[in-house]
Amino acid sequence: MTFRTIRNGMAGLNLCALRIMVRSTEDGRAYLSHCLRRYDELSGRGLRHKDAVAYIRETCQSKAAERATLPTHLEGGGGIAPAELAILAVATALLQPRKVFEIGTFTGLTTSTFALNLPPQGSVYTMDLPLDAASGSAELTNYIPSDVALVRNRRVGYFVHVLGLQERCHQILCDSKTFDPTPHAGSVDLGFVDGAHTYEYVKNDTEKMAAMMTEDGVVFWHDYGGQGSFRGVAEYLESLARRIPVYRIEGTTLAWAPAKPLIKHCA
């Protein structure tokens, strides 16, 4: 156990946390993580807050849609909250991307949200591990335990098929570390990174996303702010933010950045 882990546990410890921890260790950890993330927001630690939707509205050059659409199923997306889905839906409707690229399909809930808000000519490319990855433990040795559990229990693209969005969504089955972004170079207007949560994977996925982005695009990351096993996401994004503008969206686990400085940094 590291000093950081002990410090974070003490910082979030209170009677409410103890009561929840006694009832359920998993629920207790989730509660502590939420408290620590909110503490960081209020105390000004970590990424600075900036409204991604306001930024896109001010800078987008296309004719934005007047409304956004959400699936009626808002659960089963691997931990993404309804409020986060709503932000991604509005961002897509405003940006009107020709191409969205997502790393981490899982059940396809975010994939479907993107697809429902695309312009007529738009499409979504979404990547997840091969379907037999769960049976090959060697592929998952560098994953944190919660990511391994998600891989073993996923239904890749389930919501895409339920909602009949197959024609707008292109599934790629590949480990992101071996993925070649070259065919998509300079063509992605909206990127979403929600794959494996180690520092190395987030760095890899970010750099490959940068290679595919247009200069007017926007990149989002999910699961920013975790102090436990997701700490690698925060460590990478906070190190990146010392070099280019990267922001958090208050009250969520979403982070985002304008693509242009990200492209230049990763080139």
N, C-alpha and C positions, 0 to 999 in steps of 0.2 A: 504494500500500500504506500503510495507516494505522499509527500507532504502536501501537494496540491489537493489530493483526494481528502485527506484529513481536514485541511483548512476549509474546503468547500462544505464538507459534512457538518462541521461545527458552525459555519456561517448560516446554514439553513435550518439548523436544529431548533425545534420548538415543541411545545406540548402537543400541538396538532399533528406535527410530523411524527412524533413518537406514537400517538394513538393510531395513526394510519399504518405505520411500520409494523406495529404489533399485529394488526389485522391482516396485512398483506405486505410483504417485503417489496414486491414489484410496484404496488400502488404507492408505497412510501418513497421509493426512489423516483417515481414519476412526479410526485408532489415536490420533493426536494429540488429536482431539476427545474420544475416550473418556477419555484420560489427564487432559485439562484439566477435563472435567466431574467426574471423580472427585476431582481436586485441590480443586476448588471445594467439593465436599461435605465433604471431610475438614478443610478449612481454615475452614469456616463462611462462605464467600462465597456471595452470591446468596440464594435463598429458603431459609427454614428448613425442616427436615424435620418432617413430621407424618404419621402413618399414617392414610390416608383410610379404609381398611377398618375400623380400630378406631373412628374417629369415627362412621362410618355405623352400625356395630353398636350403639354407645352411644346414638345419637340417633334411630334410625329408629323410627317409631311403628307401622309395619305388621308383620304376622307374617312374619318373614323366612324364606326357604327354608333348608333344612339343607345344601344342596349347590349347587355351581355346575357349569355345563356348558361345555365348549370344543369347537369344531370339531376334527376330526382333521387338517385342513389348517391348519398354523400358520405358513405362509410365504406371501408374495405380498400382504402387507397394506400395502405402501408404507413399510416400515421399522419397523413396530411389532413389538416383540419378544414372544416367547411369554410371558415373565414379566409384561409389561405387559397382554397380553390376559387373563391369569389374574386380575390385579387388577381389570380392568374387569368381568370375568365375576362375580367375587365381590361387587363393589360393586353390580352390578345385582341379583344374587340377594338381597342383604341389603336394598337399598332398595325393591325391588318397585315400580318406577316405572310409573305409568299411561302416561306418554309419555316416550320418549327422543328427543332431537334431536341429530343429528350433522352437523357441517359438515366435509365431506371424505369422500365415500364410497369413492373409488378402486375396489378390487375387492370391497368389501363384507365384508371379513373381520371388521372390528370391528362392522359393522352386524349380521352374523350372530351374533356373540358376544353382543351386547345382546339380540337377538331370542330366542336360546336360553334366556335367563335371565329373561325377562319373566314377570309373573303372567298368568293367562289373559286378562284384559281389556286387557293392555298392548299398545303398538305403538311402532314406531320410525319416525321421520321422518329421512331422510338426504338431504343436499344435495351436489350436485357441479355442475361446469360443464356447460353443454349439450354434447351428444355431438359437435357440429361445432366445438367451441371450438378444437381443435388446428389446424383448417384456417384459422381466422381469427386471424392473428398479432397483429392489433390488440388483441384481448382479452387477450393474454398479455404485453403490453409492460411491465407493472408487476410481473411475476413474476420470481423469481430463476431462473437457468438450470436448476437441478435440479427445480424445480416444473414448468417448461415440459416437461422430459423426461418427468416423471410423467404430465402431462396427455396427452402424445402417445402414451404406451404403456399407458394405463389400459384396464381392462375393467370399466366401471362396473357395480357390483352383481353381479359374476360369482358370488361365493360364495352370495349370497342365492338365486340360481336353482338352483345345484348342490344346496343343502340344502333346497330347496322351502319357503322362508320368505317367499315373495312376499306372502302374505295378512297378514303381521305387519309388513311393511316398506313404507313409502311413499316412493317416490323423487321428489325435487324436483330439476329441472335448471335451475340459475340461478346467475349470478354473485352471491356473497354480498353484494357492495357494492350491488346493486340489489334484493336480497331484502327483502320487507316482512314483518317478524315479527308484525305486528298480529293476524292470525288465530290465532296460537298464544299470545297474551299470557296469562301466568299459568297455563300448563297443562303445562309441562315439568318433570319431576322429576329428570331426569338429562341433563346436557348434555355434549357432547364436541366440542372445537374442534381440528380437524386439517386445516385448509385451507391456503391460501397462507401463506408464512412471513415475509412482510415485516411490519415494525412496523405499517404502516397497515392491512393486512388483519387482523392479529391483534387490533388495537384495534377495528376494525369488527365482526369476528365475535364478539368478547367482548361488546360493547355490545348487539348484536342478540340474543345468547344471553341476556343479563341481562333483556332485555325479555320473554322468553318463559318465564322460570323461575318455579316456585313458591317460596315463602319457605323451605320445608323441603328444597329440592333441593340438588344438588351439581353443580358444573361441573368437568370435567377438561380439561386441555390436553395435547397431545402435542408432543414435540420441544423441550422446555425444556432449557436447559443448553448448547446449541451455541455455539461461539465463532466459527464461520465464517459461512457464508451464512445460517444459522439464528439469527444473533445478534439479529435483530429480535424473535423470540419472547421471548428472555430479557430484552431491554431493556424491552419493554412490560410483561411480568409483574412484573419487579422494580420498575418505576415504580409499578405498581398496588399492589404489596405495601407501599409506603410509606403507603398510604391505608386499605387493608382487609387482612384476613387472607388471604394466598395462600401455599400451601406446595408444596414439592417432595416426591416420594416417592423416598427414597434408593435408589440403584442402578438407577434408571430414568430415562427422559426425560419422565415424567408430572409435571404440576403440577395442583393442585386448589384449590378454594375453596368454602366454604359459600355458598349462593346469596343468603341474606338480605342480608348486607352488600354484596355485589356489585350486587344490585338497587338498593339505596339509593344507592350511589355512581354508578351509571350513569343513574339516573332524571333 
